[in-house]
């Protein structure tokens, strides 16, 4: 992959998109949403399996949800992800 493709892929995996949230959102609300999605995925609910991005839907997995939660627990990384997603349409 080229650097541009890697950057594009990274932004499609933005934790806010994966969790279906828009900033500003509290850490408590973020954790709550992550736990809800993990439970829905464990139950096999179709509505939890995909998430929208500005470039089409992507597959959501439990690993992706856990990774998104871990990213947003770090204040510096959270701010970077918040900045990137704030410029994208709802």
C-alpha positions as CSV (number, residue, x, y, z in Angstrom):
1,X,0.0,0.0,0.0
2,X,1.1,3.5,-0.6
3,X,1.3,6.1,2.1
4,X,-1.9,7.8,0.8
5,X,-3.8,4.5,0.9
6,X,-2.6,3.9,4.5
7,X,-3.8,7.3,5.5
8,X,-7.1,6.9,3.8
9,X,-7.6,3.5,5.5
10,X,-6.6,5.0,8.9
11,X,-9.3,7.6,8.6
12,X,-12.0,5.2,7.6
13,X,-11.2,3.4,10.9
14,X,-11.6,6.6,12.9
15,X,-12.8,5.5,16.4
16,X,-15.7,8.0,16.3
17,X,-17.0,6.5,13.0
18,X,-16.5,2.9,14.3
19,X,-18.5,3.7,17.5
20,X,-21.1,5.8,15.6
21,X,-20.4,8.9,17.7
22,X,-19.8,12.6,16.9
23,X,-17.7,14.8,19.1
24,X,-18.0,16.3,21.6
25,X,-18.9,13.2,23.6
26,X,-17.9,12.3,27.2
27,X,-15.6,9.4,28.0
28,X,-18.5,7.8,29.9
29,X,-20.8,8.0,26.9
30,X,-18.0,6.7,24.7
31,X,-17.5,3.6,27.0
32,X,-21.3,3.1,27.1
33,X,-21.6,3.1,23.3
34,X,-18.6,0.7,23.0
35,X,-20.1,-1.8,25.5
36,X,-23.5,-1.5,23.7
37,X,-21.9,-2.3,20.3
38,X,-19.9,-5.2,21.8
39,X,-23.1,-6.7,23.2
40,X,-25.0,-6.2,20.0
41,X,-22.2,-7.9,18.0
42,X,-22.0,-10.8,20.5
43,X,-25.8,-11.2,20.0
44,X,-25.3,-11.3,16.2
45,X,-27.5,-8.2,15.5
46,X,-27.2,-7.1,11.9
47,X,-27.5,-3.4,12.7
48,X,-24.2,-3.5,14.6
49,X,-22.2,-5.2,11.9
50,X,-21.6,-2.2,9.7
51,X,-20.9,1.5,10.2
52,X,-21.2,4.5,7.9
53,X,-18.3,6.5,6.7
54,X,-18.2,9.4,4.2
55,X,-17.1,6.8,1.6
56,X,-19.6,4.0,2.2
57,X,-20.2,1.4,4.9
58,X,-17.5,-0.6,6.5
59,X,-17.5,-3.8,8.5
60,X,-17.5,-3.4,12.3
61,X,-16.0,-6.2,14.4
62,X,-15.5,-6.6,18.2
63,X,-11.8,-6.1,17.7
64,X,-12.4,-2.8,15.9
65,X,-14.7,-1.6,18.7
66,X,-12.1,-2.5,21.4
67,X,-9.4,-0.8,19.4
68,X,-11.6,2.3,19.0
69,X,-12.2,2.5,22.7
70,X,-8.5,2.1,23.5
71,X,-7.7,5.0,21.1
72,X,-10.3,7.3,22.6
73,X,-9.0,6.6,26.2
74,X,-5.8,8.4,25.4
75,X,-6.5,12.2,25.5
76,X,-3.9,13.1,22.8
77,X,-5.1,10.4,20.4
78,X,-8.7,11.3,21.2
79,X,-8.0,14.9,20.2
80,X,-6.4,13.9,16.9
81,X,-9.3,11.6,16.0
82,X,-11.8,14.3,17.0
83,X,-10.1,16.8,14.8
84,X,-10.2,14.5,11.7
85,X,-13.8,13.4,12.1
86,X,-15.0,17.0,12.8
87,X,-14.4,17.9,9.1
88,X,-16.5,15.1,7.7
89,X,-20.2,15.3,7.0
90,X,-22.6,13.8,9.5
